[in-house]
């Protein structure tokens, strides 16, 4: 699935909200290879993001946050690379 999304954005085509959510869900659930993640992020960063792409990204990240005891949302500090650098990598 992510291969089709990568192909679409490398053609400078906009993603729908659902396509963006699905791609980031695949990435966050470790259903994409490092190469696919790199290709996706690089291609997405090389075109102007649309409102649908930004909304899909934000909503997916929000759905994958952890709730702490004080009800504040927090992201996994490992980011997408799992390099333990305590940085957020989007």
Secondary structure, 3 states (H helix, E strand, C coil): CHHHHHHHHHCCCCCCHHHHHHHHHHHHCCCCCHHHHHHHHHHHHCCCCCHHHHHHHHHHHHHCCEECCCCCEECCCCCCCCCCCCCCCC
